[in-house]
Amino acid sequence: MKKIIRLLFIVAGLISSAKAQQDSQFTQYLFNGLHINPAYAGYKDDIYVQSFYRSQWAGIKGSPKSFSIAADGAFNDGNVGLGLIVNNDQLGAQTYLTAYANYAYRIRMGNDEASQLAFGIAAGMMQLGLDGNKLEGYKPGDGLIPLGSQTNIVPDARFGVYYANKDFFAGFSATNLLARYMLKDNTENRMVPVPQPHFYFTTGVLLPINEDMKFKPVVLFKDDTKGPSSLDVNAFLLLKETLWIGGFYRATVDLYKKDYQQTGLSKQNAIGAIVEVFASQNFRIGYSYDYSLNKLRDYNSGSHEISAGFYINRGNSSRDRKLRCYKF
């Protein structure tokens, strides 16, 4: 019985993704906003290289797995941010490989060098695939199951705006802006999922408690217009400018009516913990764990995510660990 239920979850996930392709979900986007906003490129000033690996709903066959690597830095006296990001996602028979080059123009606001407004764009390619050999129909010769593997490669673009000073940040971004329209004419008879535009709004603040401790609440809202909206509420403590420790709550929310959305869908709520430590002045590592609060919790052992990042100093642009900790 459990195998049947698990299969239903997987099939439901595939159907959902086919209707509204979801971007990679990384809990630790907080430590590198480039994953959701191209305007973040160069924000950390020094060249920063970071990678993520996420295993979602561990224990369920065909559950999502994601890997990402990104690098970015500031150039032209800090006025320009450049970055490169590559993502690889797998969900059952579906694969999703993307690569983007990011450009951000940064404007200093007033006399405070820490206050900057950035506008960013990203251009890249998507390789979308579906392997019919990994799908099983209800009966032999099921016409809904594609024969062999199908792939599409299409251009895509992203856009974002990001403002930050030493105590506050806010950003808005949109992804998957072109792929949907590029695929519209050549996927009528194909099962390859078509990605939908996603919209992100995130904001946070850094509040000092005492000399050794600071508090950082962060909120992320995500919407793709085709499926349920998502809200992340995060809270962190920075201890002795070395260790970030915190937790989060993630939930689907109904901020506006979507007539085309299926009614009666269960809420995809989760809680989790996040920790990030500066192992050295230039190297930081992180881990997060998600625990589902809906019925799915009975069929998986949670979601695990690890990250590693390091800074590359360039001449007189070296930053001490204190400044780097405060970078959102």
C-alpha positions as CSV (number, residue, x, y, z in Angstrom):
1,M,0.0,0.0,0.0
2,K,2.8,2.4,0.9
3,K,4.4,1.8,-2.6
4,I,1.2,2.8,-4.3
5,I,0.9,5.9,-2.2
6,R,4.5,6.8,-2.9
7,L,3.9,6.4,-6.6
8,L,0.9,8.6,-6.5
9,F,2.9,11.4,-4.9
10,I,5.6,11.1,-7.6
11,V,3.0,11.1,-10.4
12,A,1.3,14.1,-8.9
13,G,4.6,15.9,-8.7
14,L,5.4,15.1,-12.3
15,I,1.9,16.3,-13.4
16,S,2.3,19.5,-11.4
17,S,5.7,20.3,-12.8
18,A,4.5,19.7,-16.3
19,K,1.9,22.4,-15.9
20,A,4.1,24.8,-14.0
21,Q,7.8,24.2,-14.0
22,Q,9.3,25.1,-10.6
23,D,12.6,26.7,-10.2
24,S,15.2,25.0,-8.0
25,Q,14.3,25.3,-4.4
26,F,17.3,26.0,-2.2
27,T,16.8,26.8,1.5
28,Q,20.2,28.4,1.7
29,Y,19.5,31.0,-1.0
30,L,19.9,33.3,1.9
31,F,23.7,33.0,1.7
32,N,23.9,33.8,-2.0
33,G,21.0,35.7,-3.6
34,L,22.3,35.2,-7.1
35,H,20.3,31.9,-7.2
36,I,17.0,33.9,-7.4
37,N,18.1,37.4,-8.4
38,P,20.7,38.5,-11.0
39,A,20.9,42.0,-9.5
40,Y,22.7,40.3,-6.5
41,A,25.8,39.8,-8.7
42,G,28.9,41.4,-7.2
43,Y,27.1,42.3,-3.9
44,K,29.8,40.5,-1.8
45,D,32.5,42.6,-3.7
46,D,35.2,39.9,-3.7
47,I,34.9,37.0,-6.1
48,Y,32.7,34.5,-4.4
49,V,32.2,30.9,-5.5
50,Q,29.5,28.7,-3.9
51,S,27.9,25.3,-4.6
52,F,24.7,23.7,-3.3
53,Y,23.5,20.1,-3.2
54,R,19.9,19.4,-2.2
55,S,18.1,16.0,-1.7
56,Q,14.4,16.6,-1.2
57,W,12.0,14.1,0.4
58,A,14.8,11.6,1.0
59,G,13.5,8.0,0.8
60,I,11.0,8.5,-1.9
61,K,11.9,7.1,-5.3
62,G,12.3,9.8,-7.9
63,S,12.3,12.6,-5.4
64,P,13.9,15.9,-6.4
65,K,17.6,16.3,-6.4
66,S,19.4,19.6,-7.2
67,F,23.0,20.8,-7.7
68,S,24.1,24.3,-8.3
69,I,27.4,26.2,-8.6
70,A,27.7,29.9,-8.9
71,A,30.5,32.5,-9.0
72,D,30.2,36.3,-9.0
73,G,32.2,39.4,-8.2
74,A,32.3,43.2,-8.4
75,F,34.2,45.0,-11.1
76,N,34.8,48.6,-12.4
77,D,35.3,50.0,-8.9
78,G,32.3,48.1,-7.6
79,N,29.8,49.6,-10.1
80,V,29.4,46.4,-12.1
81,G,28.6,42.9,-10.9
82,L,29.2,39.9,-13.0
83,G,28.2,36.3,-12.3
84,L,27.8,32.8,-13.7
85,I,25.4,30.2,-12.4
86,V,24.7,26.6,-13.4
87,N,21.8,24.4,-12.0
88,N,21.0,20.8,-12.6
89,D,17.7,19.3,-11.3
90,Q,16.2,15.9,-11.4
91,L,12.6,14.9,-10.6
92,G,11.8,11.4,-11.4
93,A,12.0,11.1,-15.2
94,Q,12.3,14.9,-15.6
95,T,15.7,16.7,-16.0
96,Y,16.3,20.4,-15.9
97,L,19.8,21.9,-16.7
98,T,20.3,25.7,-16.9
99,A,23.2,28.0,-17.3
100,Y,23.1,31.9,-17.0
101,A,25.5,34.8,-17.3
102,N,24.5,37.6,-14.9
103,Y,25.1,41.3,-15.2
104,A,24.3,43.9,-12.5
105,Y,24.7,47.7,-12.5
106,R,25.1,49.0,-9.0
107,I,24.3,52.6,-8.0
108,R,25.5,54.1,-4.7
109,M,22.7,55.9,-2.9
110,G,23.8,59.1,-1.1
111,N,27.0,59.3,0.8
112,D,26.8,55.9,2.4
113,E,28.9,53.4,0.3
114,A,27.0,50.5,1.9
115,S,23.7,51.8,0.4
116,Q,23.4,50.5,-3.1
117,L,20.6,49.9,-5.6
118,A,21.3,47.3,-8.3
119,F,19.5,46.4,-11.6
120,G,20.4,43.0,-13.0
121,I,19.7,40.9,-16.0
122,A,20.7,37.3,-16.9
123,A,20.8,35.5,-20.2
124,G,21.3,31.8,-20.7
125,M,20.1,28.4,-21.9
126,M,17.8,25.7,-20.6
127,Q,18.0,22.0,-21.5
128,L,14.7,20.4,-20.6
129,G,14.2,16.7,-20.8
130,L,11.9,13.8,-20.0
131,D,13.0,10.1,-20.0
132,G,10.0,7.9,-20.9
133,N,12.0,4.8,-19.9
134,K,11.7,5.9,-16.3
135,L,7.8,6.1,-16.5
136,E,5.4,3.2,-16.1
137,G,1.8,3.4,-17.5
138,Y,-1.3,1.8,-16.1
139,K,-1.4,-0.5,-19.1
140,P,1.1,-1.6,-21.9
141,G,1.3,0.9,-24.7
142,D,0.0,3.9,-22.8
143,G,0.0,6.7,-25.3
144,L,0.7,9.3,-22.6
145,I,4.2,7.8,-22.0
146,P,6.8,9.2,-24.4
147,L,9.1,6.7,-26.2
148,G,12.7,7.1,-25.1
149,S,14.1,10.5,-24.0
150,Q,12.9,13.9,-25.2
151,T,14.8,17.1,-24.8
152,N,14.5,20.7,-25.7
153,I,17.2,23.4,-25.6
154,V,15.9,27.0,-25.5
155,P,17.2,30.5,-24.6
156,D,16.0,32.2,-21.5
157,A,16.4,35.4,-19.5
158,R,16.0,36.7,-15.9
159,F,15.6,40.2,-14.4
160,G,16.0,41.6,-10.9
161,V,16.2,44.7,-8.7
162,Y,18.1,44.7,-5.4
163,Y,18.6,47.3,-2.7
164,A,20.8,46.9,0.4
165,N,22.5,48.9,3.1
166,K,24.4,47.7,6.1
167,D,21.2,46.9,8.0
168,F,18.5,46.2,5.5
169,F,17.9,44.6,2.1
170,A,15.0,44.1,-0.4
171,G,14.8,42.5,-3.8
172,F,12.4,41.6,-6.6
173,S,13.1,39.3,-9.5
174,A,11.5,37.4,-12.3
175,T,12.8,34.2,-13.9
176,N,12.0,31.9,-16.9
177,L,10.9,35.0,-18.9
178,L,11.6,33.6,-22.4
179,A,11.6,29.8,-22.3
180,R,7.8,29.5,-22.2
181,Y,7.3,31.4,-25.4
182,M,10.3,29.8,-27.2
183,L,8.8,26.4,-26.5
184,K,5.2,27.2,-27.2
185,D,5.4,26.4,-30.9
186,N,7.3,23.2,-30.8
187,T,6.0,21.2,-27.9
188,E,2.4,20.6,-28.9
189,N,3.0,16.9,-29.3
190,R,5.7,16.5,-26.7
191,M,5.7,15.8,-23.0
192,V,8.6,17.9,-22.1
193,P,7.5,20.3,-19.3
194,V,7.3,24.0,-20.2
195,P,8.8,26.3,-17.6
196,Q,6.6,29.1,-16.3
197,P,7.8,32.6,-15.2
198,H,8.5,32.8,-11.5
199,F,8.4,36.0,-9.3
200,Y,10.3,36.5,-6.1
201,F,10.2,39.2,-3.4
202,T,12.6,39.0,-0.5
203,T,13.5,41.3,2.4
204,G,15.4,41.2,5.6
205,V,17.0,43.3,8.4
206,L,20.0,42.9,10.6
207,L,19.4,43.9,14.3
208,P,22.2,44.0,16.9
209,I,21.4,42.4,20.3
210,N,24.8,42.9,21.9
211,E,28.5,42.8,20.8
212,D,28.5,39.1,20.2
213,M,25.0,38.5,18.9
214,K,22.9,39.8,16.1
215,F,19.4,38.8,14.8
216,K,18.4,38.6,11.2
217,P,14.8,37.9,10.1
218,V,14.2,37.3,6.4
219,V,11.0,36.8,4.4
220,L,10.7,35.3,0.9
221,F,7.6,35.3,-1.2
222,K,7.5,33.2,-4.5
223,D,4.8,32.9,-7.1
224,D,4.5,31.4,-10.5
225,T,0.9,32.4,-11.3
226,K,0.0,28.8,-12.2
227,G,0.3,27.0,-8.9
228,P,0.1,27.8,-5.1
229,S,2.2,30.8,-3.9
230,S,4.9,30.1,-1.4
231,L,6.1,32.0,1.7
232,D,9.3,31.4,3.7
233,V,9.8,33.0,7.1
234,N,13.4,32.8,8.4
235,A,15.1,33.9,11.6
236,F,18.8,33.7,12.3
237,L,21.3,34.6,15.1
238,L,24.9,35.6,14.3
239,L,27.2,34.5,17.1
240,K,30.6,36.1,17.5
241,E,30.7,36.9,13.7
242,T,31.5,33.2,13.0
243,L,28.3,31.2,13.2
244,W,24.9,31.7,11.7
245,I,22.2,29.5,13.3
246,G,18.5,29.7,12.6
247,G,15.2,28.1,11.5
248,F,12.5,28.7,9.0
249,Y,8.8,28.0,8.3
250,R,7.6,27.4,4.7
251,A,4.0,27.4,3.6
252,T,1.8,27.7,0.6
253,V,-0.4,30.7,0.8
254,D,-3.5,32.1,-1.0
255,L,-2.8,35.8,-1.5
256,Y,-5.1,36.1,-4.5
257,K,-7.7,34.0,-6.3
258,K,-6.6,31.7,-9.0
259,D,-9.6,30.3,-10.8
260,Y,-7.6,27.8,-12.8
261,Q,-6.0,26.2,-9.8
262,Q,-7.3,22.9,-8.6
263,T,-9.3,23.1,-5.4
264,G,-8.7,21.0,-2.3
265,L,-4.9,20.9,-2.7
266,S,-3.1,20.0,0.6
267,K,-0.9,22.7,2.0
268,Q,2.8,22.1,1.4
269,N,4.0,23.3,4.8
270,A,7.5,22.6,6.3
271,I,9.8,23.7,9.1
272,G,13.6,23.4,9.3
273,A,16.9,24.4,10.7
274,I,19.9,26.1,9.0
275,V,23.4,26.5,10.2
276,E,26.4,28.2,8.5
277,V,29.9,28.6,9.9
278,F,33.0,30.5,8.7
279,A,35.5,27.7,8.9
280,S,38.1,30.3,8.0
281,Q,38.1,33.9,6.9
282,N,37.6,32.9,3.3
283,F,35.6,29.7,3.6
284,R,32.1,29.1,4.8
285,I,30.0,25.9,4.9
286,G,26.3,25.4,5.6
287,Y,23.7,22.7,6.2
288,S,19.9,22.8,6.4
289,Y,17.2,20.3,7.1
290,D,13.5,20.5,6.1
291,Y,10.7,18.5,7.8
292,S,7.3,18.3,6.1
293,L,4.3,19.1,8.2
294,N,1.7,17.6,5.9
295,K,1.0,13.9,5.2
296,L,4.1,13.6,3.1
297,R,6.2,13.4,6.3
298,D,5.1,9.8,6.8
299,Y,6.8,8.7,3.6
300,N,10.2,10.5,3.6
301,S,13.0,11.3,6.0
302,G,13.2,15.0,5.3
303,S,15.1,17.2,2.9
304,H,18.9,17.7,3.3
305,E,20.9,20.5,1.8
306,I,24.6,21.3,2.0
307,S,26.6,24.3,0.7
308,A,30.2,25.4,0.5
309,G,31.5,28.8,-0.5
310,F,34.8,30.6,-0.6
311,Y,36.1,34.1,-1.3
312,I,38.9,35.0,-3.7
313,N,40.7,38.1,-2.6
314,R,41.8,40.6,-5.2
315,G,44.6,43.0,-4.2
316,N,43.3,45.7,-1.9
317,S,39.7,44.4,-2.0
318,S,40.2,42.0,0.8
319,R,37.4,42.0,3.3
320,D,37.6,40.7,6.9
321,R,35.2,38.1,8.2
322,K,33.2,40.7,10.1
323,L,32.2,42.5,6.9
324,R,31.5,39.3,5.1
325,C,29.2,38.0,7.9
326,Y,27.1,41.1,7.6
327,K,26.6,40.7,3.8
328,F,23.1,39.6,3.2
